[in-house]
């Protein structure tokens, strides 16, 4: 089964690299041509799970159709993707790759004799790390596989030792160092210090595991979670809590995504996730369940947030959108005036729900039209046409001159939660920025670092192992950098708390919006907590589960794929970072409408029939009153 991709991760005037992943070792084959009849093919008999083939001798400024296929060692297949397209550039690629995130090696990535270095480039490129005891370097780590997300594990280092390092990448056209730029500073020297001891600070699952109902098919499910430092990935699963089957990735990563396949239709499965870090610390989740669909997945990813620009300068821009299921990301910036500038394309095969398109090498003072789309593992494609149809088409006007202003904090940093060893800090900036958070027991002494390389507007950072600082008072220095490397720095202090033994409380559950196929649910918790929604067509069982793995106070979840004019029952629960779980709510319910018109309309009275009771509303986003069946009363949001 194709579990990720295909995606064109590199495109020049004459070449393109197509990448995809399968759930088992299989061969690789691409059919391609200027039409859907293809006409050309490229095979590779090597049995792999991570597939990438390079199409050569393509014509410049030409749109090609392609389809990927794979057959396993037993002759099963070929499994084929749906038709996809790419457009070659109009001129020879003479532009080096740009490092758009990182490189970073924070306290969570450092071992006593090793370190994991991460960075991301705007196109597929090789990976190289020069490192040593001084900035002249003496060692080289190299990866020749073209990738966009670069992870390099350096081993055999000295414990408790200061190291210099420099990361660089070269694209398939040979563009790269010397002269490669990391935004404004060429091949910047960075440093890290290896640990002086084997850390016993616990490995913690700080987000997830998430298994979205919209990403569950009749034979597969995507499970994602995040740990507080790089670790391996494992999912144990089966039809009982004894499991019996497992999917394993041995690479050390802080973000974990596993697709389990070969499942039976309409079957309930139990699963748990496990991760092991470089110090052999183990993190294990509790048991969870999900139920597979009864038929194949033919539903497109639904946009839960329309595309918006989160950063724009003269040469770079970031567009962000969200979907209801794990899917890949594609974004294109096309100049409004033909031939005024070249189009810019971003493609990532990584399965996510929060998507970003990162554009580089744009033309200053130019207006672009932005188009986005996302494809799930079954090949269903969702796009932004619904946003365009409702007047939310996205355009971008690049600045005429370079960005010389740093990010500005609009809110925070705010301490949202703290125990003796754990804390959550949050903030919001006026433009997308990465973050480096340094912490220590005294001002100007910051032995502990937490790097967040993604450029985001809002951030909620989980800090673990704070007891090792040896002080209940924690000083911090927060540095924010935008994609142009303009920087803002703030300092502050916060106090750690005591052990948390109280469960969060659930407040104001609300059905904020209902259509014929979707329902938006909103509620709040008394403290940051993950969320869980169980729902179904009756109170006898709740076969569908949606989990939110992020620790938040305000919760907002869109249920999709619902039947029109149907009654649904649901209940909510929440768990705080200390593992305290709230008691599940009683049964709540809503009814979808019979047509495509949403259950809201500005300026008009909206009739909402909910559990046989009738309520009137005139708000743009209607907040209905939830009745607990059989309770004889109501709970008003």
MIBA-133455 format. One record per residue (C-alpha): residue in three letters; x, y, z. Coordinates in steps of 0.1 Angstrom, whole numbers, plus 2048, in hexadecimal, padded with zeros to 3 digits. Layout:
N
ALAXYZ ...
***
This chain:
637
UNK800800800 UNK80C8237F8 UNK80C83481A UNK81C856810 UNK81F8697F0 UNK8268697D3 UNK83588C7D2 UNK84D89E7BB UNK8678A97D5 UNK87E8B87BC UNK8778C7799 UNK88F8D9782 UNK88C8E175D UNK8968BD752 UNK8938A7772 UNK87B89E78D UNK87D8887AC UNK85E8757B5 UNK85B8667D8 UNK84284F7EA UNK841836806 UNK832813808 UNK8287FE827 UNK8407E281C UNK85E7DD806 UNK8557E07E1 UNK8637EA7C0 UNK85E80C7AF UNK85081678E UNK844838780 UNK82E83C762 UNK831860754 UNK82A876736 UNK81A89672A UNK7F788672C UNK7E586D741 UNK7EE852728 UNK812857735 UNK82784571B UNK84884272F UNK85182E74D UNK86E82B765 UNK87380B779 UNK889802797 UNK8887DE7A3 UNK8987E57C5 UNK8807DC7E2 UNK87D7FA7F9 UNK86280C80D UNK87082F807 UNK86D8347E1 UNK87C84F7CC UNK8848507A7 UNK89286B791 UNK882874770 UNK89B882758 UNK89C892736 UNK87B8A473C UNK8718C3727 UNK8728E5737 UNK8528F7742 UNK83D8D873B UNK8218C8750 UNK8268A2755 UNK80D888762 UNK81B86B776 UNK81084D789 UNK8258387A1 UNK8228127A5 UNK8317F87BD UNK8317D27BF UNK83D7BF7DD UNK8557A17DD UNK8387887DB UNK82A7977BC UNK80D7A97CD UNK8057C87B9 UNK80B7DE7A9 UNK7FB7F77C0 UNK7F78177AD UNK7F383C7B7 UNK7DA8537A7 UNK7E586A78B UNK7FB887796 UNK80B8A4784 UNK82B8B9785 UNK8378D6770 UNK85C8DA768 UNK86D8FB76C UNK87391374E UNK898916754 UNK8B7903760 UNK8B88FF786 UNK8D4915792 UNK8C691D7B4 UNK8D490B7D3 UNK8BC8FC7ED UNK8B2913809 UNK8B390782D UNK890912838 UNK89090285B UNK8AD8FB872 UNK8C78ED875 UNK8C18E589A UNK8CF8CF8B4 UNK8BE8D78D5 UNK8C08C88F7 UNK8A68AE8EE UNK8BB8A28D0 UNK8DC89F8E2 UNK8E887E8F1 UNK908877904 UNK91B86B8E6 UNK9058768C9 UNK8ED8908BC UNK8D18928A2 UNK8D38B088B UNK8B48BB878 UNK8AE8D485C UNK8968D983F UNK89C8E581C UNK8848F4802 UNK88B8D87EA UNK8998B57EB UNK8BF8B57F1 UNK8DB8A2800 UNK8E58A5825 UNK9078AE832 UNK9138B7855 UNK9378C385B UNK93F8C1881 UNK95C8C2899 UNK96B8D28B8 UNK9708F38A6 UNK961906888 UNK97C8F7871 UNK96A8D5876 UNK97B8B3872 UNK95E89C86B UNK943898851 UNK922886851 UNK91288382F UNK8F1876821 UNK8ED8747FB UNK8C886D7FA UNK8B588D7EE UNK89C89680A UNK88B8B6817 UNK88B8AC83B UNK8AE8A5846 UNK8B6890866 UNK8DB88786C UNK8E587388A UNK90987A894 UNK91885F8AA UNK93A8578BB UNK93C8798CB UNK94D8828EC UNK93688790A UNK9328A991A UNK9448BA8FC UNK93E8D98E8 UNK93B8D38C3 UNK9398EA8A4 UNK9248DF886 UNK9188EC865 UNK8FC8DD850 UNK8F98E182A UNK8E68D180D UNK8EB8CE7E7 UNK8CE8C87CF UNK8CF8AF7B2 UNK8DA8CA79A UNK8FA8CF7AE UNK8F08F07BE UNK8FC8F47E1 UNK91B8FD7F6 UNK93190F7F3 UNK91C92E7F3 UNK8FC91D7FF UNK8E7936813 UNK8D492E832 UNK8BE94D82D UNK8D6969834 UNK8F4957843 UNK90993F82E UNK90F91C83C UNK90B929860 UNK92191987B UNK90C90B898 UNK9148F88B8 UNK9088DE8D1 UNK9158CF8F1 UNK9118A98F6 UNK90289D917 UNK91A896934 UNK904879940 UNK8EB860935 UNK8CA87293A UNK8AF86194F UNK89687C948 UNK87786A93C UNK86E868917 UNK84A876914 UNK8308758FA UNK82789A8F9 UNK80C8988DD UNK7F687B8D1 UNK7F38618C8 UNK7DB86E8AE UNK7C7858897 UNK7AE86D883 UNK78E85D879 UNK79186C856 UNK7B385B852 UNK7A683885A UNK79D82383C UNK790800838 UNK7B37F2839 UNK7CA80D849 UNK7CE828863 UNK7E8844868 UNK7F484988C UNK809867896 UNK8198728B7 UNK8358888C4 UNK84F8828DE UNK86389C8F2 UNK8838918E1 UNK88D87B8C3 UNK8848578C7 UNK87A8388B4 UNK8568308A9 UNK8418118B0 UNK81C8098AE UNK80F7E98BD UNK7ED7E18B0 UNK7D37C58AD UNK7AE7BC8B3 UNK7B47B98D8 UNK7CA7CB8F2 UNK7E37AF8EF UNK7EB7BD8CC UNK8007A38B9 UNK80C7BA89D UNK8247D689C UNK8317F1884 UNK8547FF88C UNK86B81B881 UNK88E81B890 UNK89883F886 UNK8998588A2 UNK87F87389C UNK86B88B8B3 UNK84D88989B UNK83F866895 UNK82885B879 UNK81F837873 UNK80782885A UNK7FA806863 UNK7EC7F1847 UNK7DC7CF83F UNK7BF7D6857 UNK79D7C6854 UNK77E7DC84A UNK7657E6865 UNK77B7D8881 UNK7857E78A3 UNK7AA7E88A9 UNK7BE7EF8C9 UNK7DF8018C7 UNK7FA8118DC UNK8198248D2 UNK83D8218E0 UNK85C8358DB UNK8808308E8 UNK89984D8E8 UNK8BF84C8E5 UNK8C384690A UNK8AD827909 UNK89083991B UNK86E82B912 UNK84D83D90D UNK82D828909 UNK80A835904 UNK7EB825913 UNK7D480F8FE UNK7BE8208E3 UNK7A58138CA UNK79881C8A8 UNK78080C88F UNK78880786A UNK77081284F UNK75A7F983E UNK76580481B UNK781815808 UNK78A83980D UNK77B84F7F2 UNK77786F806 UNK78D88D7FF UNK7A089F81B UNK78A8BB828 UNK7998DD82F UNK7938E7854 UNK7A690884F UNK7A991B82F UNK7CC925823 UNK7DC944832 UNK7FD95682E UNK81195484F UNK831964841 UNK83A979823 UNK85A98C819 UNK8699967F8 UNK8769727F0 UNK86495A808 UNK841952813 UNK82F938828 UNK80B92D823 UNK7F991883D UNK7D990383C UNK7C98E584F UNK7B78C5845 UNK7A18AC858 UNK7B888E850 UNK7DD88784C UNK7E7890828 UNK80489F815 UNK8098C480C UNK80B8D57EA UNK80B8FB7E5 UNK8119107C6 UNK8179357C2 UNK81094179F UNK817965794 UNK7F797878B UNK80998876D UNK81496C756 UNK83A96A752 UNK83F98576C UNK85096B781 UNK854945784 UNK83A931797 UNK8459237B9 UNK83B9007C4 UNK83D8EF7E6 UNK8378C97E9 UNK83A8B4808 UNK83088F80B UNK830890831 UNK80D88783E UNK8008A4855 UNK7E08B685D UNK7F18D8862 UNK8008E0840 UNK8198FA836 UNK825904813 UNK847915814 UNK85092B7F6 UNK8749377EF UNK88494A7D3 UNK86595F7CC UNK8679807B9 UNK8659A07CD UNK8479B77C8 UNK83399C7B6 UNK80F9907BB UNK80996B7BC UNK7EA9557BC UNK7ED9397D6 UNK7DE9167D0 UNK7E08F97E9 UNK7D68D57EA UNK7DB8B6800 UNK7D98917F7 UNK7D2875810 UNK7E385280E UNK7C68457FA UNK7CD85E7DF UNK7AE8757E6 UNK7B68997E0 UNK7A78B67F2 UNK7AE8DA7E7 UNK7A58FE7F0 UNK7899027D6 UNK7709057F3 UNK783922802 UNK7869337DF UNK76092E7D9 UNK7589407FA UNK76D95E7F1 UNK78D953803 UNK7A494F7E5 UNK7C89567F1 UNK7E096F7E1 UNK8039797EB UNK81599A7E4 UNK83A9977EC UNK84C9B47FB UNK8619CB7E5 UNK87F9C97FD UNK88E9B0815 UNK87E9AA837 UNK8929BC852 UNK87A9BA870 UNK87999D889 UNK85A98B895 UNK84499D8AE UNK83498B8CB UNK80E9918CC UNK80897B8EB UNK81E969904 UNK83495890D UNK81994A924 UNK81E92E93D UNK800917937 UNK8088FA94D UNK8248F0965 UNK82E8D397C UNK84F8CC98D UNK85E8BE96C UNK8478C9950 UNK83B8EB942 UNK8288F8924 UNK83191A916 UNK81D92B8FA UNK81F94A8E5 UNK81295A8C5 UNK8269708AD UNK81B987890 UNK82D972876 UNK83994E873 UNK859948886 UNK86F92C893 UNK87992C8B8 UNK8969248CE UNK88D9228F3 UNK8AA92290B UNK8A491A930 UNK8B9919950 UNK8B991D976 UNK8C6941974 UNK8C695F95D UNK8E095D941 UNK8E6938949 UNK8D2922930 UNK8DF8FE92F UNK8BE8F1921 UNK8B28F98FE UNK8938F18EB UNK8938F88C5 UNK8738FA8B1 UNK87E8FD88C UNK85C90087B UNK851924873 UNK82F928884 UNK819945890 UNK80F9348B0 UNK82191B8C5 UNK81C9068E4 UNK83C8F68F1 UNK83E8D8908 UNK85C8D991F UNK8668B9931 UNK8838AF948 UNK8838D1959 UNK88B8C197B UNK8AF8BC96E UNK8B48E2970 UNK8B38DF996 UNK89E8FE99C UNK87990499F UNK87F92698F UNK886924969 UNK895941955 UNK891941930 UNK89C953910 UNK8869508F2 UNK8939588CF UNK87C95A8B1 UNK88995B88E UNK87496086E UNK87D94F84D UNK89396E844 UNK8A7968865 UNK89A988875 UNK89B98189A UNK88998B8BA UNK8939828DD UNK8819838FE UNK88A977921 UNK87596D93E UNK87095695C UNK85693D968 UNK851926986 UNK84C901985 UNK82F8F2998 UNK8268D49AD UNK81A8B29A1 UNK7F88B4990 UNK7DF89B99C UNK7BE8AC991 UNK7AD8A4970 UNK7A28BF958 UNK77D8C9957 UNK76A8CC936 UNK7588ED930 UNK73E8F9917 UNK73C8DD8FD UNK72D8ED8DE UNK7228E38BB UNK72E9028AA UNK7258FA886 UNK7138DD874 UNK70F8D584F UNK7028B783D UNK7248A5841 UNK7378B785D UNK7348C3880 UNK74B8DB892 UNK74E8D48B8 UNK75D8ED8D0 UNK7648EB8F6 UNK77D8F6910 UNK7918E692C UNK79C8F594D UNK7C08EE945 UNK7D48E3926 UNK7C98C091C UNK7C68A98FE UNK7A38A18F2 UNK78F8838E7 UNK76E8818D6 UNK75B8618D3 UNK73C8628BC UNK72484C8A9 UNK70084889E UNK6F283C8C0 UNK6F983D8E5 UNK7008178E5 UNK72381C8D7 UNK73B8368CB UNK74E8248AF UNK7618438A3 UNK77C8558B7 UNK78E8768AF UNK7AB8808C5 UNK7BD8A18C8 UNK7E089B8D4 UNK7EA8BF8DB UNK7E78CD8FF UNK7CE8EA8FB UNK7B48FC90F UNK79D9058F2 UNK7938E78DD UNK7848E88BA UNK77F8C88A5 UNK76D8C4884 UNK75C8A287F UNK75A89A859 UNK74B87F844 UNK729880856 UNK708875846 UNK6EE89083E UNK6CF893854 UNK6DD87B86D UNK6DE87C893 UNK7018778A3 UNK7098718C8 UNK72B87A8D7 UNK73D87E8F8 UNK75D890901 UNK77B88A918 UNK79D89A91E UNK7BF89292D UNK7D88AB93C UNK7FE8A8938 UNK801895959 UNK7EA87A94D UNK7CB884961 UNK7AC87D94C UNK78B88F94F UNK76B87B954 UNK75A876932 UNK73C88C92C UNK71A87E92A UNK70B877908 UNK7078968F2 UNK6F98988CE UNK6F28AB8AF UNK6E18A688E UNK6F08AE86C UNK6DB8C2853 UNK6CB8B2834 UNK6DB8C881A UNK6FD8D8814 UNK6F48F9825 UNK7078FE846 UNK6F3902866 UNK6FC927868 UNK6F4947855 UNK6FD96A85E UNK6DF980867 UNK6C5965864 UNK6B395087E UNK6C092C87B UNK6AB90F885 UNK6BE8F4895 UNK6AE8D389E UNK6C38C28B9 UNK6B68A38CA UNK6928AD8C3 UNK6968CF8D3 UNK6948EF8BE UNK6AB90C8C4 UNK6AE92D8B1 UNK6CF93F8AA UNK6D995D896 UNK6FF95D89A UNK71895887D UNK72593A88F UNK70992A8A2 UNK70F91C8C4 UNK6F39038CB UNK6E78F68EC UNK6F18D28F3 UNK6D78BB903 UNK6E189C916 UNK6C888290B UNK6B3876927 UNK6C089193F UNK6A28A793E UNK6B88C593C UNK6D08D8926 UNK6F38E5928 UNK6F7906917 UNK717910906 
***
